[in-house]
C-alpha cells in the first residue's frame, strides 16, 4: 500500500472510449493511449492541427465608423442598439482543432491473453504503460526531443502496424496517402492528409525499429513476426503545399541513432519530472483508497485520495497540454474530429480558469505558453482595436484557433466583438509570474502599455456625474434583465479597465503612468443592487440575471484583488451576496469551479466545498482523469481538470505582492494535510502543514520585504529576509 499521494493512475482494463484513454504530451504533440494489448492504439494530436472552415480569410468587422452613433443610442436609453452593431455576416467559429491519426499495433497469437492486464500512467515521467503476461507497451511524448516514443516488448508472434486516419468524424473528402519503406532495421511509415479545397494538410511519419523477427510491407503498414521488441518514433507536422516525409524520417533516424527507448525517456524525464515535482498536495488519505484504480476512486467522491489524485492529475495534464499554445478547451487531446466549440482556446473564462494555477502551482511552462500566444497575436489584437473601435492599442478575441487573434466570432446573442476585458484577463497570469519572480518582463510591459492605450482612446464618454462610461460593454456571456447583451458599464469591464491602467502605470513610471492613473480614477465605482449584491452592470435600469454559468461580474474578486474582505469589506460582502444568488444554469463545470475560486477569495469554505462537491458528485471525470463540460461525462473538456488545483490552492493559501493569507477557506472534511512548493506573489516558496493541533507554514523567501500576514487568529506583519527560511507555527484555538 502506498504511504503518500499517488503520482499516477491505473486501470485493470483497456479504454473502451477515446475519452478514457490515458494522456501524455509535451505541449506540442499529444497522445491518447488506449492500453489494449491486442489492439494497441495511440491517437496522435498536435496543437497546430486545425482544419479550414473559411474563417481564416475573414477579418474583424469594420465597425469603427458606426461606433459613435451606437454609443449615442445606448447612452440615450436605446438598450437594444448593439444588436444591430455587426456587418451582417453569420457567426463563424474559429478553425476547429482535430486529431491527426492513430498508430495501431494489432497482434495475434500472444501467449498472455488469460493473464490479468494493467494500464497506467506515471505523472512524474509522463509514461503510459500497458502490461499483460510478458507483454509490455510503453508510450511517452518527449519534452526534450519533441517526438512520440512507443516501445512494445514481449511475446508478439504476429504484429501488424499501420497509421490509420479513420477516426470518428473524419471528413469524407480528406485526401489521404500512405507510404511504406523498409529499412535495414525496420521501416518508415508515412501518412499525408490534405484538406479538401486547398493545399493545407499534415504529414505523419513513424520510424519503426525492430529487434529480431521479420518485417514485411503491407499496403498501409507492416507485418512483423517473431520480434523481441518494436520501437516507434512518431511526429506530425501541419503544412501548406507539399510535405517532405523523407526529411522527417531522416531526422527521426538521426535521433534514434543517439539512443534507446530508455535513454530517450531519461532525457525527457529530466525536464518533465523537475517541473511536475515542484509542488504537491497530501491530504493524509487512506492508503487503501490511494491504491485503487482511478475509475473506482471516482465512485468515492468524498474520498481524500480522489482529491489528491485529481490535484496531481490536473497539474500533470496542464503541464502536458501547454507549450506551443496554452491548453485548448480539450487541452491538447481529442480522438474525434467534431470537437465541441471548435476545440478553441477560449479566453472569456475557459483558458483563464485552466491556467489559474500556473503561478502558484509552480508551472512557469504554462505561463510561458500563454505569454507566447499573447506576443504572437498582438498584431491581430491591434487590428481588432482599430477595426471595431477605431482605437490604438489592443483588444483580445474571445476565441482563437491558436494562430489568428482576429475577432470574428459574434452574433446577436453572443456579441463577443464588444468585449474589451479579454486582454487584461490574459495578462493577469503574466503579471503574477513577474510578481513571483521579481521581474518586469519586457513583453508583458509592452502588452500592458498597449492595453492602456486602447482605454485612452475608447473611454471618452461620460455620465451625468462626470464618470467615464464603458460603452458598449459586455459581460460574458450574460444579458441584463431589462436590457440586451450589448450594454453599459459591465462590472467586469470596469474592473479590467481599472486594473489594466493601474498595472500598466506600475510597469511604466513617468508621464504615461500619471495619465493612466488619472484615467482609472475617473471610472465609476461598482454598484450594489436592491438585493444587496454587487451588480453585474453598474448602470441604472439594468437588472441582474442571476441564473448563469459565468461569474464575470466578480472578476474584481477573482482573479483580481480589487475586492477583498480586508481592504474593501463592504464590497466583499456585496460580492458574497452576488455569489449566493448566482445559479448554475446548465451545470457547466467551469461555472462550478469559478464559483469555488471566488468563494475561496471571500473566505467561504463551505461554499468552496459545495461547488467542488457539485463536480465530484456530478460524474464529470473520465477514467483518464480528464474532465467533461457537463455532468455524466458529457462533452470532453479540460476546464475542471486543469482548474481544480487552483481551487485547492486558493482555499489553502492566497498571496498578493504584499499579503499572505493562510487557510482562508479550507473545505471541511480534510482535517489534516500538507501543501508544498506553492509560489507566492511576494517572492517566497510556501510549504504548509495543518492538523487539528495547529498549522505550520515555512516560507523560503527570495526577497527581503515586509508583508501582511492573515490567519484565523487575526492580522499582523511579517519581516522576511532573502535566503532565510521563516517558520510560522499557529496552535489550534
C-alpha positions as CSV (number, residue, x, y, z in Angstrom):
1,X,0.0,0.0,0.0
2,X,1.2,3.5,-0.8
3,X,2.3,5.8,2.1
4,X,2.0,9.1,0.2
5,X,-0.1,10.6,-2.6
6,X,-0.2,8.6,-5.8
7,X,1.6,10.4,-8.7
8,X,-0.3,8.5,-11.4
9,X,-3.4,6.4,-12.1
10,X,-4.2,3.0,-13.4
11,X,-7.0,0.8,-14.7
12,X,-7.4,-3.0,-15.0
13,X,-8.9,-2.9,-18.5
14,X,-8.3,-1.1,-21.8
15,X,-10.1,2.2,-22.6
16,X,-13.4,1.4,-24.4
17,X,-13.8,5.0,-25.4
18,X,-11.1,7.5,-26.5
19,X,-12.2,9.8,-23.7
20,X,-10.9,7.2,-21.2
21,X,-7.5,6.8,-22.9
22,X,-4.6,7.9,-20.8
23,X,-2.9,11.1,-21.8
24,X,0.6,12.2,-22.4
25,X,2.0,15.3,-24.1
26,X,4.9,17.8,-24.3
27,X,2.8,20.9,-25.0
28,X,3.2,20.4,-28.8
29,X,2.5,16.7,-29.6
30,X,-0.1,14.8,-27.6
31,X,-1.0,11.1,-27.4
32,X,-4.1,9.2,-26.2
33,X,-3.1,5.7,-25.2
34,X,-5.9,3.1,-25.1
35,X,-3.9,0.4,-23.4
36,X,-5.3,-2.7,-25.3
37,X,-2.6,-5.4,-25.5
38,X,-4.3,-6.9,-28.6
39,X,-5.1,-3.6,-30.4
40,X,-2.5,-1.2,-29.2
41,X,-3.8,2.2,-30.3
42,X,-2.2,5.6,-29.8
43,X,-4.0,8.6,-31.2
44,X,-1.6,11.4,-32.2
45,X,-2.5,15.0,-31.8
46,X,-0.7,18.3,-32.2
47,X,-1.6,21.9,-31.2
48,X,-1.1,23.0,-34.8
49,X,-3.7,20.7,-36.3
50,X,-6.7,22.8,-37.2
51,X,-8.9,22.4,-40.3
52,X,-10.0,25.1,-42.6
53,X,-13.6,26.3,-42.3
54,X,-13.5,29.6,-44.2
55,X,-12.8,31.7,-41.1
56,X,-9.1,32.2,-41.9
57,X,-9.9,34.6,-44.7
58,X,-12.2,36.8,-42.5
59,X,-11.1,39.9,-40.7
60,X,-12.7,41.6,-37.8
61,X,-15.8,43.6,-38.6
62,X,-15.0,47.2,-39.8
63,X,-17.5,49.0,-37.4
64,X,-15.4,51.9,-36.1
65,X,-17.2,54.4,-38.2
66,X,-20.6,53.4,-36.6
67,X,-19.3,53.3,-33.0
68,X,-20.2,57.0,-32.1
69,X,-23.8,56.5,-33.2
70,X,-24.1,53.3,-31.2
71,X,-22.7,55.0,-28.1
72,X,-25.2,57.8,-28.5
73,X,-28.1,55.4,-28.8
74,X,-27.0,53.4,-25.7
75,X,-26.4,56.4,-23.6
76,X,-29.8,57.8,-24.7
77,X,-31.6,54.6,-23.4
78,X,-31.9,52.5,-26.5
79,X,-30.7,49.4,-24.7
80,X,-31.0,47.1,-27.7
81,X,-29.0,49.2,-30.1
82,X,-25.9,47.0,-30.0
83,X,-27.9,44.1,-31.6
84,X,-27.5,45.9,-34.9
85,X,-23.8,46.6,-34.5
86,X,-22.5,44.0,-36.9
87,X,-21.5,43.8,-40.5
88,X,-24.3,41.3,-41.2
89,X,-22.2,38.2,-41.6
90,X,-23.2,34.9,-39.8
91,X,-21.4,33.7,-36.7
92,X,-18.2,31.9,-37.8
93,X,-16.3,29.6,-35.5
94,X,-12.5,29.6,-35.5
95,X,-10.8,26.8,-37.3
96,X,-11.6,23.5,-35.5
97,X,-8.9,21.5,-33.7
98,X,-8.7,17.9,-34.9
99,X,-6.7,14.7,-34.3
100,X,-4.1,13.5,-36.8
101,X,-4.2,9.7,-36.9
102,X,-3.7,6.7,-34.7
103,X,-0.7,4.4,-34.6
104,X,-2.2,1.0,-34.4
105,X,-0.4,-2.3,-33.5
106,X,-2.7,-5.3,-33.7
107,X,-1.4,-8.7,-32.5
108,X,-2.4,-12.3,-33.0
109,X,-1.3,-15.4,-31.1
110,X,0.1,-13.8,-28.0
111,X,0.6,-16.1,-25.0
112,X,-0.7,-13.8,-22.3
113,X,-4.4,-13.4,-23.1
114,X,-5.6,-15.2,-19.9
115,X,-3.4,-13.1,-17.7
116,X,-4.7,-10.0,-15.9
117,X,-3.7,-6.7,-17.5
118,X,-2.9,-3.3,-16.1
119,X,-2.6,0.0,-17.9
120,X,-1.2,3.0,-16.0
121,X,0.2,6.5,-16.5
122,X,3.1,7.9,-14.3
123,X,2.6,11.6,-13.8
124,X,6.3,12.0,-12.8
125,X,7.5,10.8,-16.2
126,X,4.5,11.1,-18.5
127,X,4.9,7.5,-19.4
128,X,1.7,5.4,-20.2
129,X,2.4,1.7,-19.7
130,X,0.3,-1.4,-20.6
131,X,1.3,-4.8,-19.2
132,X,-0.2,-8.3,-19.6
133,X,1.7,-11.5,-19.2
134,X,5.2,-10.9,-20.6
135,X,3.9,-8.2,-23.0
136,X,4.7,-4.6,-22.2
137,X,3.8,-1.4,-24.2
138,X,5.3,1.9,-23.1
139,X,4.5,5.4,-24.6
140,X,5.6,8.9,-23.8
141,X,5.9,12.2,-25.6
142,X,9.4,13.6,-25.3
143,X,9.8,17.1,-23.9
144,X,13.5,17.0,-24.9
145,X,13.2,15.7,-28.5
146,X,9.6,16.6,-29.5
147,X,8.7,13.0,-30.6
148,X,6.2,10.4,-29.5
149,X,8.1,7.3,-28.4
150,X,6.4,3.9,-28.3
151,X,8.0,0.6,-27.4
152,X,6.5,-2.9,-27.4
153,X,8.4,-5.8,-25.8
154,X,7.5,-9.4,-25.1
155,X,5.6,-12.1,-27.0
156,X,4.2,-10.8,-30.3
157,X,4.5,-13.6,-32.9
158,X,2.4,-11.7,-35.4
159,X,2.1,-7.9,-35.2
160,X,0.5,-5.6,-37.8
161,X,1.4,-1.9,-37.7
162,X,-0.3,0.9,-39.5
163,X,-1.0,4.6,-39.4
164,X,-4.8,5.0,-39.5
165,X,-6.6,8.3,-40.1
166,X,-10.1,6.8,-39.8
167,X,-11.1,8.4,-36.5
168,X,-14.7,9.5,-35.6
169,X,-15.9,12.4,-37.6
170,X,-13.0,12.4,-40.1
171,X,-14.1,14.4,-43.3
172,X,-15.3,12.2,-46.1
173,X,-13.2,14.0,-48.7
174,X,-9.9,14.1,-46.8
175,X,-7.3,13.2,-49.3
176,X,-5.0,10.6,-47.6
177,X,-1.9,8.9,-48.9
178,X,0.3,6.2,-47.3
179,X,3.9,5.4,-47.8
180,X,5.8,2.3,-46.6
181,X,9.5,1.9,-47.0
182,X,11.6,-0.9,-45.5
183,X,15.0,-0.1,-43.9
184,X,17.8,-2.3,-42.6
185,X,16.4,-2.3,-39.1
186,X,12.7,-1.9,-39.7
187,X,10.7,0.6,-41.8
188,X,9.4,4.1,-42.2
189,X,5.6,4.7,-42.4
190,X,4.2,7.9,-43.7
191,X,0.7,9.3,-43.8
192,X,-0.1,12.5,-45.7
193,X,-3.6,14.1,-45.4
194,X,-4.8,17.1,-47.4
195,X,-8.0,19.0,-46.6
196,X,-10.4,19.4,-49.5
197,X,-10.5,22.7,-51.4
198,X,-6.9,23.8,-50.8
199,X,-3.3,22.7,-50.2
200,X,-3.4,22.8,-46.3
201,X,-2.6,19.4,-44.9
202,X,-0.5,17.5,-42.5
203,X,2.0,14.7,-42.6
204,X,2.7,12.0,-40.0
205,X,5.9,9.9,-40.0
206,X,6.7,6.9,-37.9
207,X,10.1,5.3,-37.8
208,X,9.9,1.6,-36.8
209,X,13.0,-0.2,-35.5
210,X,12.6,-4.0,-35.0
211,X,14.8,-6.2,-32.9
212,X,14.7,-9.8,-34.0
213,X,12.0,-11.2,-36.3
214,X,10.9,-10.4,-39.8
215,X,9.3,-7.3,-41.4
216,X,7.0,-7.4,-44.5
217,X,5.4,-4.4,-46.1
218,X,1.6,-4.1,-46.4
219,X,-0.5,-1.6,-48.3
220,X,-0.7,0.8,-45.4
221,X,1.7,-0.6,-42.9
222,X,3.8,-3.6,-41.8
223,X,3.6,-7.2,-40.7
224,X,6.2,-8.0,-38.1
225,X,6.7,-11.7,-37.0
226,X,8.8,-13.1,-34.2
227,X,10.2,-9.8,-33.0
228,X,11.7,-9.3,-29.5
229,X,10.9,-5.6,-29.4
230,X,9.5,-2.9,-31.6
231,X,10.3,0.8,-31.1
232,X,8.4,3.5,-32.9
233,X,9.1,7.2,-33.1
234,X,6.3,9.4,-34.4
235,X,6.0,13.1,-35.4
236,X,3.2,15.0,-37.2
237,X,3.5,18.3,-39.0
238,X,0.9,20.7,-40.4
239,X,1.9,22.3,-43.7
240,X,0.8,24.2,-46.7
241,X,1.9,22.7,-50.0
242,X,4.0,19.6,-50.5
243,X,5.5,17.8,-47.4
244,X,8.9,16.1,-47.2
245,X,8.3,12.9,-45.3
246,X,11.8,11.7,-46.3
247,X,13.5,14.6,-44.5
248,X,11.3,14.0,-41.4
249,X,12.2,10.3,-41.4
250,X,15.9,11.2,-41.7
251,X,15.6,13.4,-38.6
252,X,14.0,10.5,-36.7
253,X,16.7,8.2,-37.8
254,X,19.3,10.6,-36.5
255,X,17.5,10.9,-33.2
256,X,17.3,7.1,-32.9
257,X,21.0,6.8,-33.6
258,X,21.7,8.7,-30.4
259,X,20.0,6.3,-28.0
260,X,17.5,3.7,-27.0
261,X,13.9,4.0,-25.5
262,X,15.4,4.3,-22.0
263,X,17.9,7.0,-22.9
264,X,15.2,9.0,-24.8
265,X,13.0,8.6,-21.7
266,X,15.8,9.7,-19.4
267,X,16.4,12.9,-21.5
268,X,12.6,13.7,-21.3
269,X,12.2,12.9,-17.7
270,X,15.0,15.2,-16.6
271,X,12.8,18.1,-17.8
272,X,9.3,16.7,-17.1
273,X,9.9,15.4,-13.6
274,X,11.6,18.6,-12.4
275,X,8.5,20.6,-13.4
276,X,5.9,18.2,-12.1
277,X,7.5,17.7,-8.7
278,X,7.8,21.4,-7.8
279,X,4.5,21.4,-5.9
280,X,2.2,18.8,-4.4
281,X,-0.8,18.1,-2.1
282,X,-1.1,15.5,0.6
283,X,-4.5,15.1,2.4
284,X,-3.5,12.1,4.6
285,X,-5.8,9.9,2.6
286,X,-6.5,6.2,3.4
287,X,-3.6,4.1,1.8
288,X,-6.1,1.5,0.7
289,X,-8.0,4.1,-1.3
290,X,-4.8,5.6,-2.7
291,X,-4.2,2.1,-4.2
292,X,-7.5,2.0,-6.1
293,X,-7.8,2.4,-9.9
294,X,-9.0,5.8,-10.9
295,X,-12.4,4.6,-12.0
296,X,-13.0,3.0,-8.6
297,X,-11.8,6.1,-6.8
298,X,-14.2,8.3,-8.9
299,X,-17.0,6.3,-7.3
300,X,-15.9,7.6,-3.9
301,X,-16.4,11.4,-4.5
302,X,-15.8,12.3,-0.8
303,X,-12.5,10.5,-0.7
304,X,-9.4,12.5,0.2
305,X,-7.5,10.1,-2.1
306,X,-9.6,11.2,-5.0
307,X,-8.9,14.9,-4.4
308,X,-5.2,14.1,-4.1
309,X,-5.2,12.3,-7.4
310,X,-7.2,14.9,-9.2
311,X,-4.9,17.6,-7.9
312,X,-1.9,15.6,-9.2
313,X,-3.6,14.8,-12.5
314,X,-4.7,18.4,-13.0
315,X,-1.1,19.7,-12.7
316,X,0.2,16.8,-14.9
317,X,-2.3,17.3,-17.6
318,X,-1.9,21.1,-17.6
319,X,1.9,20.8,-17.8
320,X,1.5,18.3,-20.7
321,X,-1.0,20.4,-22.6
322,X,0.8,23.8,-22.5
323,X,3.8,24.6,-24.7
324,X,3.4,25.7,-28.2
325,X,0.0,27.1,-27.0
326,X,-1.8,27.2,-23.7
327,X,-4.4,24.5,-23.4
328,X,-7.4,24.4,-25.6
329,X,-11.0,23.5,-24.5
330,X,-9.8,19.9,-24.8
331,X,-6.3,20.5,-23.5
332,X,-4.1,19.0,-26.2
333,X,-6.2,15.9,-26.9
334,X,-9.1,14.7,-28.9
335,X,-10.0,11.4,-30.5
336,X,-12.8,12.9,-32.6
337,X,-12.8,15.4,-35.4
338,X,-16.1,17.0,-34.2
339,X,-14.6,18.9,-31.2
340,X,-17.2,21.0,-29.3
341,X,-16.9,24.8,-29.8
342,X,-14.0,24.1,-32.3
343,X,-11.7,23.0,-29.5
344,X,-10.7,26.6,-29.4
345,X,-8.5,28.5,-27.0
346,X,-11.5,30.3,-25.4
347,X,-10.4,33.4,-23.5
348,X,-13.6,34.6,-21.7
349,X,-13.4,32.1,-18.9
350,X,-12.0,28.7,-20.1
351,X,-8.3,29.1,-20.7
352,X,-8.3,31.6,-17.9
353,X,-9.6,29.1,-15.4
354,X,-7.4,26.3,-16.8
355,X,-4.2,28.4,-16.3
356,X,-5.3,29.8,-12.9
357,X,-2.8,27.7,-11.0
358,X,0.2,28.3,-13.3
359,X,1.9,30.8,-11.0
360,X,1.1,29.4,-7.5
361,X,1.4,25.7,-8.6
362,X,4.9,26.4,-9.9
363,X,4.3,25.8,-13.6
364,X,6.1,28.6,-15.5
365,X,6.0,26.4,-18.6
366,X,2.2,27.1,-18.7
367,X,2.7,30.9,-18.2
368,X,5.3,30.8,-21.0
369,X,2.8,29.2,-23.4
370,X,0.3,31.9,-22.6
371,X,2.9,34.6,-23.0
372,X,3.9,33.2,-26.4
373,X,0.3,33.3,-27.5
374,X,-0.1,36.9,-26.5
375,X,3.1,38.1,-28.1
376,X,2.4,36.2,-31.3
377,X,-1.2,37.6,-31.6
378,X,-0.6,41.3,-30.7
379,X,-0.7,42.5,-34.3
380,X,-4.1,40.9,-34.7
381,X,-5.2,42.4,-31.4
382,X,-4.2,45.8,-32.7
383,X,-6.3,45.2,-35.8
384,X,-9.3,44.4,-33.6
385,X,-9.0,47.7,-31.8
386,X,-8.6,49.6,-35.0
387,X,-11.4,47.9,-37.0
388,X,-14.1,47.7,-34.3
389,X,-13.3,50.7,-32.1
390,X,-11.2,53.0,-34.2
391,X,-8.6,52.9,-31.3
392,X,-4.9,52.4,-30.8
393,X,-3.8,49.6,-28.6
394,X,-5.1,46.1,-28.4
395,X,-8.4,44.1,-27.9
396,X,-8.1,40.3,-27.5
397,X,-10.6,38.0,-29.1
398,X,-12.9,35.7,-27.1
399,X,-12.0,32.6,-29.2
400,X,-8.8,31.8,-31.1
401,X,-7.7,28.7,-33.0
402,X,-4.2,29.4,-31.6
403,X,-2.9,31.2,-34.7
404,X,-5.2,34.0,-35.6
405,X,-6.1,36.6,-32.9
406,X,-8.7,38.4,-35.0
407,X,-12.2,38.9,-33.7
408,X,-14.6,37.1,-36.0
409,X,-16.9,35.4,-33.5
410,X,-20.1,37.4,-32.9
411,X,-23.8,37.2,-33.2
412,X,-26.9,38.9,-31.7
413,X,-26.8,36.6,-28.6
414,X,-23.0,36.5,-28.4
415,X,-21.7,39.9,-29.4
416,X,-18.2,38.9,-28.4
417,X,-16.7,41.7,-30.6
418,X,-17.9,44.1,-27.9
419,X,-15.9,42.5,-25.1
420,X,-12.9,44.7,-24.2
421,X,-11.7,42.9,-21.0
422,X,-10.0,40.0,-22.7
423,X,-6.5,41.4,-22.9
424,X,-6.4,42.3,-19.2
425,X,-7.6,38.8,-18.2
426,X,-5.0,37.1,-20.4
427,X,-2.3,39.3,-18.9
428,X,-3.1,38.6,-15.3
429,X,-1.1,35.3,-15.1
430,X,1.8,37.1,-16.8
431,X,1.7,39.8,-14.2
432,X,1.5,37.2,-11.4
433,X,4.5,35.5,-12.9
434,X,6.5,38.7,-12.8
435,X,5.5,39.3,-9.2
436,X,6.5,35.8,-8.2
437,X,9.9,36.1,-9.8
438,X,10.6,39.8,-9.1
439,X,11.0,40.8,-12.7
440,X,9.2,43.1,-15.1
441,X,9.1,41.1,-18.3
442,X,9.5,43.5,-21.3
443,X,6.9,41.7,-23.4
444,X,4.3,41.9,-20.6
445,X,5.1,45.5,-20.0
446,X,4.7,46.2,-23.7
447,X,1.3,44.4,-23.9
448,X,0.1,46.3,-20.8
449,X,1.0,49.6,-22.3
450,X,-0.9,48.8,-25.5
451,X,-3.9,47.7,-23.4
452,X,-3.8,51.1,-21.6
453,X,-3.5,52.9,-24.9
454,X,-6.8,51.2,-26.0
455,X,-8.6,52.5,-22.9
456,X,-7.2,56.0,-23.5
457,X,-8.9,56.1,-26.9
458,X,-12.0,54.1,-26.0
459,X,-13.0,55.7,-22.7
460,X,-14.2,59.1,-24.0
461,X,-17.9,59.1,-22.9
462,X,-19.1,60.3,-19.5
463,X,-22.3,60.1,-17.4
464,X,-24.1,62.9,-15.7
465,X,-21.7,62.7,-12.7
466,X,-18.7,63.0,-14.8
467,X,-17.6,59.4,-14.6
468,X,-16.3,57.6,-17.7
469,X,-18.7,55.1,-19.2
470,X,-17.7,51.8,-20.8
471,X,-20.0,51.8,-23.8
472,X,-20.6,49.4,-25.4
473,X,-20.0,46.9,-22.7
474,X,-20.4,43.1,-22.5
475,X,-20.5,40.7,-19.6
476,X,-19.6,37.2,-20.9
477,X,-22.0,35.6,-21.8
478,X,-24.9,37.0,-19.9
479,X,-27.5,39.7,-20.6
480,X,-29.1,42.1,-18.1
481,X,-32.8,42.0,-17.1
482,X,-34.3,45.0,-18.8
483,X,-31.6,45.2,-21.5
484,X,-29.7,43.3,-24.2
485,X,-26.3,41.6,-24.5
486,X,-24.5,44.8,-25.6
487,X,-24.9,47.1,-22.6
488,X,-23.1,49.7,-20.5
489,X,-20.6,49.5,-17.6
490,X,-20.4,45.8,-17.1
491,X,-18.7,45.2,-13.7
492,X,-16.0,43.1,-15.4
493,X,-15.2,45.8,-17.9
494,X,-14.9,48.4,-15.1
495,X,-12.6,46.1,-13.1
496,X,-10.5,45.2,-16.2
497,X,-10.1,48.8,-17.4
498,X,-9.1,49.9,-13.9
499,X,-6.6,47.0,-13.4
500,X,-5.0,47.4,-16.8
501,X,-4.5,51.1,-16.4
502,X,-3.1,50.9,-12.9
503,X,-0.9,47.9,-13.7
504,X,0.4,49.5,-16.9
505,X,1.3,52.5,-14.7
506,X,3.2,50.3,-12.3
507,X,5.3,48.9,-15.2
508,X,5.8,52.3,-16.8
509,X,6.6,55.0,-14.3
510,X,6.5,58.6,-15.6
511,X,4.2,60.7,-17.6
512,X,2.3,57.8,-19.1
513,X,1.7,56.4,-15.6
514,X,0.3,59.7,-14.4
515,X,-2.1,59.8,-17.3
516,X,-3.2,56.2,-16.9
517,X,-3.8,56.6,-13.1
518,X,-5.9,59.7,-13.7
519,X,-8.0,57.8,-16.3
520,X,-8.5,54.9,-13.9
521,X,-9.6,57.4,-11.2
522,X,-12.4,58.6,-13.5
523,X,-14.1,55.2,-13.8
524,X,-17.3,54.8,-11.8
525,X,-17.5,52.7,-8.7
526,X,-19.2,49.3,-8.6
527,X,-22.9,49.4,-7.9
528,X,-24.7,47.4,-5.2
529,X,-28.3,46.5,-6.3
530,X,-31.5,46.3,-4.3
531,X,-30.7,42.7,-3.2
532,X,-27.5,43.9,-1.6
533,X,-25.5,42.2,-4.3
534,X,-22.7,43.5,-6.5
535,X,-24.5,44.4,-9.7
536,X,-23.3,42.8,-12.9
537,X,-23.9,46.2,-14.7
538,X,-23.2,49.4,-12.9
539,X,-25.8,51.3,-14.9
540,X,-29.3,52.4,-13.8
541,X,-32.1,50.3,-15.3
542,X,-30.0,47.2,-16.0
543,X,-31.1,44.4,-13.6
544,X,-29.3,41.2,-12.8
545,X,-29.9,37.9,-14.4
546,X,-28.7,35.5,-11.7
547,X,-29.0,32.0,-13.2
548,X,-25.9,31.9,-15.4
549,X,-22.8,29.8,-15.6
550,X,-20.4,32.7,-15.9
551,X,-19.4,34.9,-13.0
552,X,-17.8,37.7,-15.0
553,X,-19.1,40.4,-12.6
554,X,-16.9,39.0,-9.8
555,X,-13.7,39.5,-11.8
556,X,-12.7,42.1,-9.2
557,X,-12.7,39.4,-6.5
558,X,-11.0,36.7,-8.6
559,X,-8.6,36.7,-10.4
560,X,-8.0,40.4,-9.3
561,X,-7.7,41.6,-5.7
562,X,-9.7,44.7,-6.3
563,X,-12.4,43.5,-4.0
564,X,-11.4,41.5,-0.8
565,X,-12.6,41.1,2.8
566,X,-9.6,43.1,4.2
567,X,-9.4,46.3,2.2
568,X,-13.0,46.6,0.8
569,X,-15.2,44.7,3.3
570,X,-18.5,46.3,2.2
571,X,-17.9,45.5,-1.5
572,X,-16.7,42.0,-0.5
573,X,-20.0,41.5,1.4
574,X,-21.9,42.6,-1.7
575,X,-19.8,40.2,-3.9
576,X,-20.6,37.4,-1.5
577,X,-24.3,38.2,-1.7
578,X,-24.0,38.1,-5.5
579,X,-22.3,34.7,-5.2
580,X,-25.1,33.4,-3.0
581,X,-27.7,34.5,-5.6
582,X,-25.9,33.0,-8.6
583,X,-27.4,30.0,-10.2
584,X,-25.6,27.2,-12.0
585,X,-27.7,27.5,-15.2
586,X,-26.6,24.4,-17.3
587,X,-24.2,22.9,-14.8
588,X,-21.1,23.7,-16.8
589,X,-18.0,22.5,-14.9
590,X,-16.2,25.8,-15.4
591,X,-19.1,27.6,-13.7
592,X,-18.9,25.5,-10.5
593,X,-15.1,25.8,-10.2
594,X,-15.2,29.6,-11.0
595,X,-17.8,29.8,-8.1
596,X,-15.3,27.9,-5.9
597,X,-12.4,30.3,-6.7
598,X,-14.5,33.4,-5.9
599,X,-15.8,31.7,-2.7
600,X,-12.2,31.0,-1.6
601,X,-11.2,34.7,-2.0
602,X,-14.3,35.6,0.1
603,X,-13.2,33.1,2.9
604,X,-16.3,30.9,2.4
605,X,-15.0,27.3,2.8
606,X,-18.5,25.8,3.0
607,X,-19.3,27.3,-0.4
608,X,-15.9,26.1,-1.8
609,X,-16.8,22.6,-0.6
610,X,-20.3,22.8,-2.1
611,X,-19.0,23.9,-5.5
612,X,-16.3,21.2,-5.5
613,X,-18.9,18.6,-4.4
614,X,-21.1,19.5,-7.4
615,X,-18.3,18.5,-9.7
616,X,-17.0,15.5,-7.7
617,X,-20.5,14.0,-7.3
618,X,-21.7,15.0,-10.8
619,X,-19.7,12.4,-12.8
620,X,-17.6,15.0,-14.6
621,X,-14.4,12.9,-14.8
622,X,-13.4,10.2,-17.3
623,X,-11.2,7.2,-16.3
624,X,-8.4,9.2,-17.8
625,X,-9.0,11.8,-15.1
626,X,-9.6,14.3,-17.9
627,X,-12.9,16.1,-17.3
628,X,-16.1,16.9,-19.1
629,X,-18.0,20.1,-19.6
630,X,-21.3,18.8,-18.4
631,X,-22.4,16.2,-15.8
632,X,-22.4,12.5,-16.7
633,X,-19.2,12.9,-18.7
634,X,-20.9,14.8,-21.5
635,X,-18.5,16.7,-23.8
636,X,-14.8,16.2,-23.3
637,X,-13.4,19.4,-21.8
638,X,-10.3,20.3,-19.7
639,X,-11.7,23.1,-17.7
640,X,-12.5,21.2,-14.5
641,X,-9.4,19.0,-14.7
642,X,-7.0,21.9,-15.1
643,X,-8.8,24.4,-12.7
644,X,-9.2,22.1,-9.8
645,X,-5.6,22.5,-8.4
646,X,-6.1,26.3,-8.4
647,X,-9.3,25.9,-6.3
648,X,-7.5,23.9,-3.7
649,X,-4.5,26.2,-3.5
650,X,-6.7,29.3,-3.2
651,X,-8.7,27.6,-0.4
652,X,-5.4,26.9,1.5
653,X,-3.2,29.8,0.7
654,X,-3.5,33.1,-1.1
655,X,-1.0,35.8,-1.8
656,X,-0.6,39.3,-3.3
657,X,2.6,41.3,-3.6
658,X,2.2,42.4,0.0
659,X,0.0,39.9,1.7
660,X,-0.2,36.2,2.7
661,X,-3.5,34.6,3.8
662,X,-3.2,31.1,5.4
663,X,-6.1,28.7,5.3
664,X,-8.7,31.3,4.2
665,X,-11.3,28.8,3.2
666,X,-10.3,25.2,3.8
667,X,-13.1,22.9,2.7
668,X,-14.4,20.9,5.7
669,X,-13.7,17.2,5.7
670,X,-9.9,17.3,5.3
671,X,-8.7,18.0,8.8
672,X,-5.0,17.3,8.1
673,X,-2.7,17.6,5.2
674,X,0.2,19.4,3.6
675,X,0.7,21.6,0.5
676,X,4.3,22.2,-0.7
677,X,6.0,24.2,-3.3
678,X,3.5,27.0,-3.6
679,X,4.9,30.2,-5.2
680,X,3.8,33.5,-3.7
681,X,3.5,36.8,-5.4
682,X,6.0,38.3,-2.9
683,X,8.7,36.0,-4.0
684,X,8.7,33.2,-1.4
685,X,8.1,29.5,-1.7
686,X,5.5,28.2,0.8
687,X,5.2,24.8,2.5
688,X,2.1,24.5,4.6
689,X,1.0,21.7,7.0
690,X,-2.2,21.6,9.0
691,X,-3.8,19.3,11.5
692,X,-6.3,19.5,14.4
693,X,-3.3,20.5,16.6
694,X,-2.4,23.6,14.5
695,X,-0.7,25.0,11.4
696,X,2.9,25.2,10.4
697,X,4.0,27.3,7.5
698,X,7.6,27.5,6.2
699,X,8.5,30.4,3.9
700,X,11.6,30.3,1.7
701,X,11.9,34.0,0.6
702,X,14.0,35.2,-2.3
703,X,13.4,38.9,-1.5
704,X,13.7,41.0,1.7
705,X,10.5,42.7,2.5
706,X,7.6,43.2,5.0
707,X,4.3,41.5,4.2
708,X,0.9,41.4,5.9
709,X,0.0,38.0,7.4
710,X,-3.6,37.0,7.7
711,X,-4.7,33.9,9.6
712,X,-7.8,32.7,11.5
713,X,-6.2,34.3,14.6
714,X,-6.0,37.8,13.0
715,X,-3.7,40.0,11.1
716,X,-0.1,41.2,11.6
717,X,3.1,42.0,9.8
718,X,5.9,39.6,8.9
719,X,9.5,40.6,8.0
720,X,11.2,38.3,5.5
721,X,14.9,38.2,4.7
722,X,16.0,36.8,1.3
723,X,17.6,33.4,1.8
724,X,16.5,32.9,5.4
725,X,13.6,30.4,6.0
726,X,10.8,31.7,8.2
727,X,8.8,29.1,10.2
728,X,5.4,30.1,11.5
729,X,3.6,27.9,14.0
730,X,0.0,28.5,14.8
731,X,-1.7,26.4,17.5
732,X,-5.3,25.3,17.3
733,X,-7.7,27.6,19.1
